[in-house]
Amino acid sequence: LSLSSSFQSIIQMLNGVYCVAQVIEFSAFLHLRRKHNDLERPFRVPCSSFAACCFLLFMPFAFCIVLLVMPFFSGDVLQIAS
C-alpha cells in the first residue's frame, strides 16, 4: 500500500501537532496537580503524590518527545516544517 508523498507528509505533520498537544496537556495536568491539589474534581487519578503522577506520565511524555525529535536524526526535517 503506497501513499502519496503529500498525504504522508500531512499525516506526519499531524502526528507532530498531536504530540505537542499531548505534551502541553501532560504539563497542564502536572501543574494543576502541584498548584491546586485540593480542588474538587469529577474524577480523581489514583495517584496520591506529585511524584507518582510524574512517574505515570514519564513513558507517554518520552514517547512524544522521541516522535518529535526523530525526524532530525533521520534527515527528514521538512516533515516538521510543512
C-alpha positions in Angstrom: 0.0 0.0 0.0 1.7 3.2 -1.2 0.6 6.6 0.0 1.3 9.7 -2.0 4.1 11.8 -0.5 2.0 14.9 0.1 -0.6 12.8 2.0 2.1 11.1 4.0 3.7 14.4 4.9 0.3 15.7 6.1 -0.1 12.6 8.4 3.5 13.1 9.7 2.8 16.7 10.4 -0.5 15.9 12.2 1.4 13.4 14.4 3.8 16.1 15.4 1.0 18.5 16.2 -0.8 15.8 18.2 2.4 15.1 20.2 2.8 18.8 21.0 -0.8 19.0 22.2 -0.2 15.9 24.4 2.9 17.3 25.9 1.0 20.6 26.7 -1.8 18.5 28.2 0.6 16.5 30.4 2.3 19.7 31.6 -1.1 21.2 32.5 -2.1 18.1 34.4 1.1 18.2 36.4 0.8 21.9 37.0 -2.8 21.6 38.3 -1.7 18.6 40.4 1.0 20.6 42.1 -0.6 24.0 42.5 -4.2 23.1 43.1 -4.0 19.7 44.8 -7.2 20.1 46.8 -9.5 21.2 44.0 -12.8 19.4 43.7 -12.7 17.2 40.6 -15.3 15.0 38.9 -12.6 12.2 38.5 -9.5 11.7 40.6 -6.4 10.0 39.3 -5.5 7.2 41.7 -2.0 8.8 42.3 -1.8 10.5 45.7 1.5 12.3 45.2 3.1 14.6 42.5 6.0 12.2 42.1 3.6 9.3 41.3 1.9 11.4 38.7 5.3 12.3 37.1 6.2 8.6 37.1 2.8 7.8 35.5 3.3 10.3 32.7 7.0 9.6 32.0 6.6 7.0 29.3 3.9 8.8 27.2 5.9 12.1 27.6 9.1 10.4 26.5 7.4 8.7 23.5 6.0 12.1 22.4 9.5 13.7 22.6 11.0 10.8 20.7 8.4 11.2 17.9 9.2 15.0 17.7 13.0 14.5 17.7 13.1 11.5 15.4 12.9 13.5 12.1 16.0 15.4 13.0 18.0 12.2 13.2 16.5 10.6 10.0 17.3 13.7 8.0 13.6 14.4 7.1 13.3 17.7 8.9 10.9 19.1 6.2 8.1 16.9 7.6 8.1 19.1 10.7 8.1 22.4 8.8 5.4 21.5 6.3 
